[in-house]
Amino acid sequence: MKTDSGVLDKEIMLAWASHQPWAEAMRSCMQDAEWHAEGDVWTHTMMVVEELERLADWNMLGRRDRLTLLYTALFHDAGKPATTLNDPETGKVRSPGHSGVGARLCRSVLRELGVELAHREEIVQCVAFHGRPVNIARYDDPLREVIHTSGMVSNLQLWRFATADLRGRRGAKLSEEEVEYWKLVCEEAGCLESPYKFPSDHARLLFYAGEPTHQGYIPYFVPRCSVTLMSGVAGTGKDTWIRENMPDTPVLALDDIREELKIGPDDNQGIVIATARERCREFLRSGTDFVFNATNLTRDIRKRWIDLCLDYGARVDVVYLEKPLAVVLQQNRSRERQVPENIIRRMFDRAEPPTVAEAHTVHHIYETE
């Protein structure tokens, strides 16, 4: 199915989706009648799609915005079959963590469809945060919440989707007043249609680390050095990017350490990581700019290295590269140091593109060949 070019045909899109295994799982997944008297997840999903087209500004939206909302509708509750359980204490049906599960499924499916990286991640984040607007009143600091999401996804799109999500169900006790309150807080913060404007990259980074920089606090920051942290599946061109863009900057690469220590990618990596951390410290203590080259596929892994650099007062920039799986597999076959194909496939399944919450700057580079 191709929906990223040509005329958007919703019926073709829905016909494709209805035959997918994740849609079948949604048909078999019942919801709590108190909030979803319409029944199963797929029925709710189709009701939300219908409500999207009834939004006041739907016909004024561009094709990309409409695709974003339609894909969000398809996947926003796709994580429920894997997370739904009966609460023994209340007798209620719950689906804890379904947004995150649905977001990961969405990323996997859209990657297979060839949806361009930036648009794909916009949709993924919309799925991940789709429940925030209706819960705005539950947060201790609603202002902080809308600022947080504004860096990940369009709050305006979240508001549109949350409106359709509420209308696309029966028996819900939730009121649209909650969603309108979300919009109002976004407008007051100046982050409804664009990300919140922090006074500096460092202020933004501290905000996502939990600091109250949205309350007027402007942190003083003079970096000791700059670290460029590479991220991407093996074979996406990280070495080439470094040669072309930072040819005179020292590079600390995990692959080089593995070769030096004669440790394979499937072997225990403990000594490799320990060696890399000590060499990072040597650069950081001397205030030397450097590139840290590794796959760094998940946020948790990147955070370990980024936190180390931040502890030494470094500025951290992340460069994430991605190519289609078929291209990566082909290029891997011509590499001097080939990575087993099964490992590359596992990498693709695990890969989480970085967000602005992780570093001073984040660059996404997507190449189709």
N, C-alpha and C positions, 0 to 999 in steps of 0.2 A: 504494500500500500504506500502510495506517495501522496503526502499532504503538504509538503513544503514548497511545492511549485505548482503553478497553474491555478485553476479556480478551486476554491474550497468547496468540497462536496460533502456536507455533513452526513448524508445518507450512506455514502460509500464508506466513510470513516466508521460509522456505527455498525454497518454490516460487517466490516472487518473485525471490529472489536468484539462483537457478539459471539464470534466463533473462536475466540481465544480461550485457552485453558483458565486464565485468571478470571475471565468473565463467568465461566461456568462455575467456578468456585464461589463467586459472589452470588450467583443465583441460589446456591445451596446454603448460604449463610443468612440465618435469621437475625433480626435485631431486636433490641428491647422495645416492646410495644409502647412504653411510656413516651419514648422519643421518636420512634419510627413505626407508627401504626400501619404504614404501608406494607411492611413485611420485610422481604429479603433485600440485600444490599444492591443487587442489580436493578431492582424495581426503583429504589431510591435514586440510583445513578441516572436512570433514564428520565426520572422526574426532574432532576437537577438540570439535565441537558435542555429539557423543554423550558425550564424557567430562565435559563441563560438567554434564550431568544426573546424572552419577554422583558428583559431589562430595558430601562428607558433609553439607554444610550447604545444598545447593541448594534443597531444599524449604522451608527456613526463610527464604530470601531474599525480599525484596520484589520487586515487578514491575520497578521501575526498575533494581535491581541485576542482575536476570536479563537484562533487555534490554541493559544495558551489556556484559555478558559475551558475549551472543550476537552483538551487532554487532562486538565486538572479535574474536571468532572469525572472522566473515565477512571482516574487512578486515585482520587482523594480517599476513597474507602476500600481500595483494592487490597489493603493490608489487613482488613478485618477477618477474612477467613483464617488467616494464620494466627490471629491474636484473640479471637473471640472466646470467652469463657463465661460460665455461670458463677456469679459471686455467691458462695455458700452462705454468707452472712445476711445478704439482702435479698437473695433470690433473683437479682437483676442480671441481665446480660451486659457484659462489658467487653471492650476491645482496647485494652491499654497498649499504647505504643503503635497503634495501627497507622498513624500518619508517617512515622519513620519507615515502617515496613513498606508502605505503599510508595513512598518516595524512592526507595531503592529499587523496587520493581519497575517503577516508571522509568528510572534512569536506564535500566537494563533493556527494556522494550524500545525506548526511543533511540538508544544507541544502535540497536539492531536495525531500526528503521532508517538510520542515517540522518536523524535530525541534528542540525548544526549545534555545536557545543554550547554557545551562549544561549540560544533559544531553549535547548534541552534543559539546561540547568535552571533557567527561569521557571520552566514548568515544574521541574523537580522541587524547587524551593516553594513554589505555590502549593504543591501537594503537601510538603512537609509542614507548612505553617497555616494550612487552611482553617484550622480550628481556633486560631488565636483571636480573631475578631469577636466571636460569640462569647469568649471567656474574658473579655477585656476588664470587666468589673471585678474579676476575682484577683487581679494582680495588685500587689502592694503599690507598685509604681507604674501606672498605665502609660505615662509618658515614656519611661524607659523602654517599655515593651514595644511601642510603635516605632521608636527610634531603632531598636534592635532589628525588627523585621524589615525596616526600610533599606537597610544595607544588604539584605538578602534577596528581596523581591519587591515588586511594586505594591505599596500599600493600597493603591487605588484598585489594582487588580484583585487583591485579597478582599477588599470591601465588596467589589462586584460579585466575586464568587461566593462569599459568605452570605450575601443577600439571596442568591439563587439556591444555595444549599439549605437555607432555612425555609424557603418557600417550597422546596422540592421534597417535602415530607408531610406526614399527617400525624396529628396528635402531639406535636412537640410543644413543650411549655415555654420554650425560649421565645423571646420577643425580638422583633427587628430593632427595637430600641438599643439593644446591646451593640448591634452592628453599626448603627448610626452614631452611637457614642464613640466607637472605634474611629469612624471617619472624622468626628469632631476633634478628638485628641490628635489625630494625624495632622489635621489642618492647623491646629494651634502650635504644633511642633514644627510645622513647615516641611513635613515629610510625607504628604499624601501622594504626590505625583513624582517625587524624586527622593533620593536618599538624604537623610539628615546631614547637614553641613557642619562637620567638626572643624575646630580651628586648625587642626593639624592631623597628619596621619598617625602620629603618636597618641594624640588624644583619642582618636577613634580606636586604636589598638587597646589602650587602657580601659576604654569604656566596655569593650567586649570581654575584657579580663575582669570586669566587675567594679571598676573605679567610677565615681560619680562625675565624669567629665561632661555630662549633659547638663550639669547644674552650674556651668560657668567656669569650671576649673580648667585652666590652661596649663598643662604640664611643661616644665622646662626640659628640653631634651637636645643635647649635642652628642650625636653618635660617636662612639669611639672608633668604629669602623663599619663597613657595610658587608653584609653577607647575602649572597644570592643563592637561594635554596631551590634546586631543581626538583621537579616532580613530574612523574609520568611513567607509564608502562615501558619496560625494556623494549627498545627498538623504535621509539617515537622520535628520535633525533636529538636527544639532549646533548650528546657530545658535539654534534654538528652545530647546534645553536650556540654552544659555548665558544667554539672555534671562530664562528662568524661574528659574534657579538661581544665577547670578552676575551680576546686572544692573549692579552697581556696579564690577565688576572690569575693568580695561583688557584689550582683546582684540587680539592680533596674529594676523591671518588671512592666509593665503597668497592666498586669493581677492581680498582687498582690494589686496594688493600687485600681483597680476596686473592688476587693473583700473587701478590707478594707473599702472603701467608700460605698459599697453596690450599685454599679452602673453597669448595664448590658452593654454588647457590643453594643446593639442597642440604648442605652440611650445617652443623650447629654454628650460628652466627655470633655467638657471645663474644669471642675474642676479636672478631671483626668490628663489632660495635664499640667495644671498649677501646680499641686502638683508634678508631675514628673520633671518638669523643675526646681523647687526650690530644690528638692532633688539632682538633677544633679549638681546644683550649689554648694551644700554643699560638695559633693565629690570633685568637681573641685577646690573649694577654699582651701580645705585641702590637695590637691595634692594626693588624694587616687585613685589608679587604681580601675576600676569597669567595670561591664558588664551592658549595657543597653539592656534589653530584651523586644522587641515589634515586631510587624510584619514589620513595616518600609518598605512597599512594593514599594513605588514610590520614584523617585529621589527627588522630591520636599519635601516630608515628611522627608526623611533621611537628607536632607540639613539643615533643621531647627535645628535638634539635633547636626549634625556635626559642623555647624557654631557656636553653643553655646560652644561646647567643644574646638574648635579652638580658640575662643575668650579668653579662659583661658589658652592657651598654651599647650593643651593636644595633644598627638598623638592619632589618631583615626584609628582603624582597623575594617573593616566590614566583617562579616561572613554571607554569604547568603546560605540558605539551601533550596533545592527543592526536591520534590518527585512527582510521577504521581498523578493526581487527585484521581483516584480510591483508591490508597494506603492511601492518606491523609484522605479521607472520612471514610475508614474502621478504621483507627487508631483513628480518632476523636470519633467514637462511643464508644471506650473503655476508653476515657479520663474522669477524674473526673469532669473537667470543660469543657463540650462539647460546641462547637460553632455551631450555627444553620447552616445546610447544605447550605442554600441559601447564607449565608454570605461567606462561604468558596468558593463557586463557583464565587462569585463576586470578592473575593480576587485574585483568579487565573486570572480572566480577567484583573485585574488592575496591577498585579505584573510586575515590571521592575527590572530585575537583575542589581545590581550595577556595575559600571565600574571603571577603574583606575582613572578616573577624579574626583572621589568623596572623596577618603580617602587616607591615607598613604599606606595602603595595603587593598586588597580586595580578599577574598577567596570564591570561588564557590564550594559548596558541593552538588553533585547530587547522590541520592540513589534511587534505583528502588523498594525498599521494606522497 
